[in-house]
Amino acid sequence: MRWAASRHPPNPDDKLVLWALADACNGRGDTAWPSVAALSDFSGLNRKMIINSLARLVRAGLIADTGDRVGKTGQVKVWRLALKASPIGDR
């Protein structure tokens, strides 16, 4: 959570989504797999805003899609947070 709080993503809403991802991976290393609905519940942002924010965070190098999928339907993306890298979104 401290890592997410110290990042400076491209859009202010992105920080909430990044923080939600960090909260979801708390204690599990650098990966998290919250659903878009869970990210929306945490941040208060709507589904479309979450999806756009995730895309911006990927472009900024703060998160990456691992290619793995989980959940009952196998559609929830597993995200890797760039905890050790110095991504574009840093200042």
C-alpha positions as CSV (number, residue, x, y, z in Angstrom):
1,M,0.0,0.0,0.0
2,R,2.9,2.4,0.8
3,W,4.3,1.7,-2.7
4,A,1.0,2.7,-4.4
5,A,0.7,5.8,-2.2
6,S,4.1,7.0,-3.4
7,R,3.4,6.6,-7.1
8,H,2.2,9.4,-9.4
9,P,0.1,7.9,-12.1
10,P,-1.1,9.8,-15.2
11,N,-4.6,10.5,-13.9
12,P,-5.8,11.1,-10.3
13,D,-8.4,8.3,-10.5
14,D,-5.6,5.9,-11.4
15,K,-4.1,6.3,-8.0
16,L,-7.3,5.0,-6.4
17,V,-7.2,2.0,-8.7
18,L,-3.5,1.4,-8.1
19,W,-4.2,1.6,-4.3
20,A,-7.0,-0.9,-4.7
21,L,-4.7,-3.3,-6.6
22,A,-2.0,-2.9,-3.9
23,D,-4.6,-3.6,-1.2
24,A,-5.7,-6.7,-3.0
25,C,-2.2,-8.1,-3.3
26,N,-1.3,-7.3,0.3
27,G,0.6,-10.2,1.7
28,R,0.7,-12.1,-1.6
29,G,3.8,-10.6,-3.2
30,D,3.4,-8.5,-6.3
31,T,0.3,-10.0,-7.9
32,A,-3.4,-9.3,-7.4
33,W,-6.6,-10.4,-9.0
34,P,-9.5,-8.3,-7.9
35,S,-12.5,-8.2,-10.2
36,V,-13.5,-4.9,-11.9
37,A,-16.5,-4.9,-9.5
38,A,-14.1,-5.2,-6.5
39,L,-12.0,-2.3,-7.8
40,S,-15.1,-0.3,-8.3
41,D,-16.3,-1.0,-4.8
42,F,-13.0,0.1,-3.4
43,S,-12.6,3.2,-5.4
44,G,-16.1,4.4,-6.0
45,L,-15.4,4.6,-9.8
46,N,-17.6,3.1,-12.4
47,R,-16.7,0.0,-14.5
48,K,-15.7,2.1,-17.6
49,M,-13.5,4.3,-15.5
50,I,-11.8,1.3,-13.9
51,I,-11.1,-0.3,-17.3
52,N,-9.7,3.0,-18.7
53,S,-7.6,3.4,-15.6
54,L,-6.1,-0.1,-15.8
55,A,-5.1,0.6,-19.4
56,R,-3.4,3.9,-18.4
57,L,-1.6,2.1,-15.5
58,V,-0.3,-0.5,-17.9
59,R,0.9,2.1,-20.4
60,A,2.6,3.9,-17.5
61,G,4.5,0.7,-16.5
62,L,2.9,0.6,-13.0
63,I,1.1,-2.7,-13.6
64,A,1.2,-5.6,-16.1
65,D,-1.3,-8.2,-17.1
66,T,0.4,-11.6,-16.3
67,G,-1.8,-13.4,-18.8
68,D,-3.2,-15.6,-16.0
69,R,-7.0,-15.6,-15.4
70,V,-8.8,-16.7,-12.2
71,G,-12.3,-16.8,-10.9
72,K,-15.3,-19.1,-11.5
73,T,-15.4,-18.2,-15.1
74,G,-11.7,-17.7,-15.6
75,Q,-12.1,-14.1,-16.7
76,V,-10.6,-12.2,-13.8
77,K,-7.1,-10.9,-14.8
78,V,-4.1,-11.4,-12.6
79,W,-2.1,-8.2,-12.4
80,R,1.6,-7.7,-11.4
81,L,2.5,-4.5,-9.7
82,A,5.9,-3.0,-10.7
83,L,7.1,-2.9,-7.1
84,K,10.8,-3.2,-7.9
85,A,10.9,-1.3,-11.2
86,S,11.1,2.5,-11.6
87,P,8.1,3.0,-13.9
88,I,7.3,6.0,-16.0
89,G,4.7,7.0,-13.5
90,D,7.3,7.8,-10.8
91,R,8.6,11.3,-10.1
